[in-house]
Amino acid sequence: MPRFSIEQKQSLVKKALQRERHHSLTSFASQHQVGYSTLYRWIQLARNGQLQNSAAVPNGTPHAGIRFSHVLAAAKLDQENLGVYCREQGIYQHDIQQWEQEFVDDKNRLQHDKLKLELKKERAKNKHLERDLRRKEKALAEASALLVLKKKADAIWGEHEED
């Protein structure tokens, strides 16, 4: 399904609210290739004046890309300009600090997951090598036992000469 710009969403909401009453919202949504529940949510957001904030998810937190751009922009600013930037963007400084920490934690978690996967592979490799070593030790013990038995048999009956 295509992504809609804010202008397209507002236009569809306006058309949906101005549609003739005998024309259902379901048929209007399908005619404009929008899901009924999506269009209904847009209408509710427009009524609450929240349709303009397309970068936010329903709980009001911006998406990761926007949070990351705020963190990058804030990293370049001093304390005074950071306050101005936050007021212009409608965010708090502690939010930027929290988002930065989340990104660092995510990076650490990714490194931890990578190391955990590497450890799992090494353990599997170690297990395989230990199994192979046990097999070879058993084969060596068997060959050694057969050699000792052959020497004892030769000592008792003498060397067996072939004709």
C-alpha positions as a LaTeX table, in Angstrom:
\begin{tabular}{lrrr}
\hline
Residue & $x$ (\AA) & $y$ (\AA) & $z$ (\AA) \\
\hline
Met1 & 0.00 & 0.00 & 0.00 \\
Pro2 & 1.39 & 3.45 & $-0.83$ \\
Arg3 & 2.51 & 5.90 & 1.82 \\
Phe4 & 0.56 & 9.13 & 1.90 \\
Ser5 & 1.92 & 12.58 & 2.60 \\
Ile6 & 0.25 & 14.76 & 5.19 \\
Glu7 & $-1.36$ & 16.81 & 2.44 \\
Gln8 & $-2.80$ & 13.68 & 0.83 \\
Lys9 & $-4.11$ & 12.46 & 4.19 \\
Gln10 & $-5.72$ & 15.83 & 4.92 \\
Ser11 & $-7.25$ & 15.90 & 1.45 \\
Leu12 & $-8.70$ & 12.40 & 1.83 \\
Val13 & $-10.05$ & 13.21 & 5.28 \\
Lys14 & $-11.68$ & 16.38 & 3.96 \\
Lys15 & $-13.23$ & 14.48 & 1.02 \\
Ala16 & $-14.37$ & 11.69 & 3.34 \\
Leu17 & $-16.10$ & 14.14 & 5.65 \\
Gln18 & $-17.74$ & 15.96 & 2.70 \\
Arg19 & $-18.91$ & 12.80 & 0.94 \\
Glu20 & $-22.56$ & 12.22 & 0.32 \\
Arg21 & $-24.24$ & 10.35 & 3.16 \\
His22 & $-25.48$ & 7.50 & 0.95 \\
His23 & $-21.85$ & 6.79 & 0.03 \\
Ser24 & $-20.33$ & 4.66 & 2.84 \\
Leu25 & $-16.94$ & 5.28 & 4.36 \\
Thr26 & $-15.92$ & 1.70 & 3.49 \\
Ser27 & $-16.63$ & 2.17 & $-0.20$ \\
Phe28 & $-14.96$ & 5.60 & $-0.13$ \\
Ala29 & $-11.83$ & 4.04 & 1.42 \\
Ser30 & $-11.67$ & 1.22 & $-1.11$ \\
Gln31 & $-12.28$ & 3.66 & $-3.97$ \\
His32 & $-9.23$ & 5.69 & $-2.86$ \\
Gln33 & $-7.14$ & 2.57 & $-2.10$ \\
Val34 & $-6.92$ & 3.23 & 1.62 \\
Gly35 & $-7.82$ & 0.79 & 4.37 \\
Tyr36 & $-11.05$ & 1.58 & 6.17 \\
Ser37 & $-9.43$ & 1.50 & 9.61 \\
Thr38 & $-6.58$ & 3.70 & 8.39 \\
Leu39 & $-8.97$ & 6.30 & 7.01 \\
Tyr40 & $-11.06$ & 6.15 & 10.18 \\
Arg41 & $-7.91$ & 6.69 & 12.31 \\
Trp42 & $-6.93$ & 9.67 & 10.12 \\
Ile43 & $-10.38$ & 11.18 & 10.64 \\
Gln44 & $-10.08$ & 10.73 & 14.41 \\
Leu45 & $-6.60$ & 12.27 & 14.41 \\
Ala46 & $-7.83$ & 15.20 & 12.30 \\
Arg47 & $-10.69$ & 15.83 & 14.72 \\
Asn48 & $-8.15$ & 15.89 & 17.58 \\
Gly49 & $-5.77$ & 18.12 & 15.57 \\
Gln50 & $-3.03$ & 15.47 & 15.56 \\
Leu51 & $-2.95$ & 14.56 & 11.88 \\
Gln52 & $-0.14$ & 17.03 & 11.15 \\
Asn53 & 2.35 & 15.06 & 13.27 \\
Ser54 & 2.96 & 12.20 & 10.85 \\
Ala55 & 6.40 & 11.46 & 12.33 \\
Ala56 & 4.92 & 10.31 & 15.60 \\
Val57 & 3.55 & 6.92 & 16.48 \\
Pro58 & 0.28 & 6.79 & 18.44 \\
Asn59 & 1.97 & 7.27 & 21.85 \\
Gly60 & 3.65 & 10.50 & 20.66 \\
Thr61 & 7.23 & 9.26 & 20.40 \\
Pro62 & 8.92 & 10.05 & 17.08 \\
His63 & 10.16 & 7.21 & 14.91 \\
Ala64 & 13.76 & 6.04 & 15.30 \\
Gly65 & 14.95 & 7.92 & 12.22 \\
Ile66 & 13.62 & 11.22 & 13.48 \\
Arg67 & 14.95 & 10.57 & 17.00 \\
Phe68 & 18.36 & 9.82 & 15.48 \\
Ser69 & 18.32 & 13.05 & 13.45 \\
His70 & 17.46 & 14.99 & 16.64 \\
Val71 & 20.33 & 13.31 & 18.49 \\
Leu72 & 22.75 & 14.16 & 15.68 \\
Ala73 & 21.57 & 17.75 & 15.48 \\
Ala74 & 21.77 & 18.15 & 19.26 \\
Ala75 & 25.31 & 16.76 & 19.38 \\
Lys76 & 26.55 & 19.75 & 17.37 \\
Leu77 & 24.93 & 22.38 & 19.60 \\
Asp78 & 26.04 & 24.02 & 22.82 \\
Gln79 & 23.69 & 24.16 & 25.83 \\
Glu80 & 22.06 & 27.48 & 24.92 \\
Asn81 & 21.46 & 26.60 & 21.27 \\
Leu82 & 20.27 & 23.16 & 22.34 \\
Gly83 & 17.51 & 24.80 & 24.38 \\
Val84 & 16.48 & 26.90 & 21.38 \\
Tyr85 & 16.52 & 23.83 & 19.11 \\
Cys86 & 14.41 & 21.81 & 21.55 \\
Arg87 & 11.82 & 24.60 & 21.85 \\
Glu88 & 11.61 & 24.90 & 18.06 \\
Gln89 & 11.17 & 21.17 & 17.64 \\
Gly90 & 8.80 & 20.75 & 20.58 \\
Ile91 & 10.97 & 18.20 & 22.38 \\
Tyr92 & 12.78 & 18.10 & 25.71 \\
Gln93 & 16.52 & 17.91 & 26.32 \\
His94 & 16.11 & 14.87 & 28.56 \\
Asp95 & 14.32 & 13.10 & 25.68 \\
Ile96 & 17.36 & 13.67 & 23.46 \\
Gln97 & 19.65 & 12.31 & 26.17 \\
Gln98 & 17.39 & 9.28 & 26.63 \\
Trp99 & 17.27 & 8.61 & 22.88 \\
Glu100 & 21.06 & 8.86 & 22.66 \\
Gln101 & 21.37 & 6.33 & 25.49 \\
Glu102 & 18.89 & 4.02 & 23.76 \\
Phe103 & 20.96 & 4.12 & 20.56 \\
Val104 & 24.12 & 3.34 & 22.53 \\
Asp105 & 22.34 & 0.50 & 24.34 \\
Asp106 & 21.08 & $-0.86$ & 21.02 \\
Lys107 & 24.61 & $-0.81$ & 19.64 \\
Asn108 & 25.88 & $-2.62$ & 22.75 \\
Arg109 & 23.06 & $-5.14$ & 22.47 \\
Leu110 & 23.92 & $-5.77$ & 18.82 \\
Gln111 & 27.57 & $-6.33$ & 19.75 \\
His112 & 26.49 & $-8.62$ & 22.59 \\
Asp113 & 24.23 & $-10.59$ & 20.27 \\
Lys114 & 27.04 & $-10.90$ & 17.72 \\
Leu115 & 29.43 & $-12.17$ & 20.40 \\
Lys116 & 26.79 & $-14.55$ & 21.70 \\
Leu117 & 26.28 & $-15.99$ & 18.21 \\
Glu118 & 30.04 & $-16.35$ & 17.75 \\
Leu119 & 30.28 & $-18.13$ & 21.12 \\
Lys120 & 27.49 & $-20.49$ & 20.10 \\
Lys121 & 29.32 & $-21.35$ & 16.87 \\
Glu122 & 32.58 & $-21.92$ & 18.74 \\
Arg123 & 30.85 & $-24.21$ & 21.25 \\
Ala124 & 29.32 & $-26.23$ & 18.43 \\
Lys125 & 32.73 & $-26.49$ & 16.77 \\
Asn126 & 34.32 & $-27.52$ & 20.09 \\
Lys127 & 31.63 & $-30.16$ & 20.64 \\
His128 & 32.24 & $-31.57$ & 17.15 \\
Leu129 & 36.01 & $-31.67$ & 17.70 \\
Glu130 & 35.63 & $-33.36$ & 21.09 \\
Arg131 & 33.34 & $-36.00$ & 19.55 \\
Asp132 & 35.88 & $-36.58$ & 16.78 \\
Leu133 & 38.71 & $-36.83$ & 19.33 \\
Arg134 & 36.79 & $-39.42$ & 21.41 \\
Arg135 & 36.17 & $-41.47$ & 18.29 \\
Lys136 & 39.84 & $-41.39$ & 17.35 \\
Glu137 & 40.93 & $-42.23$ & 20.91 \\
Lys138 & 38.65 & $-45.28$ & 20.87 \\
Ala139 & 40.04 & $-46.37$ & 17.51 \\
Leu140 & 43.60 & $-45.93$ & 18.80 \\
Ala141 & 42.81 & $-47.89$ & 21.97 \\
Glu142 & 41.33 & $-50.69$ & 19.86 \\
Ala143 & 44.36 & $-50.77$ & 17.56 \\
Ser144 & 46.66 & $-50.78$ & 20.58 \\
Ala145 & 44.74 & $-53.67$ & 22.20 \\
Leu146 & 44.90 & $-55.68$ & 18.97 \\
Leu147 & 48.65 & $-55.10$ & 18.72 \\
Val148 & 49.18 & $-56.21$ & 22.33 \\
Leu149 & 47.05 & $-59.33$ & 21.72 \\
Lys150 & 49.04 & $-60.13$ & 18.57 \\
Lys151 & 52.32 & $-59.85$ & 20.49 \\
Lys152 & 50.99 & $-62.10$ & 23.28 \\
Ala153 & 49.72 & $-64.65$ & 20.76 \\
Asp154 & 53.08 & $-64.58$ & 18.99 \\
Ala155 & 54.85 & $-65.04$ & 22.33 \\
Ile156 & 52.70 & $-68.05$ & 23.22 \\
Trp157 & 52.50 & $-69.85$ & 19.86 \\
Gly158 & 55.47 & $-68.33$ & 18.15 \\
Glu159 & 55.65 & $-66.53$ & 14.89 \\
His160 & 53.18 & $-67.81$ & 12.37 \\
Glu161 & 54.92 & $-68.65$ & 9.16 \\
Glu162 & 53.06 & $-68.62$ & 5.95 \\
Asp163 & 53.68 & $-71.25$ & 3.34 \\
\hline
\end{tabular}
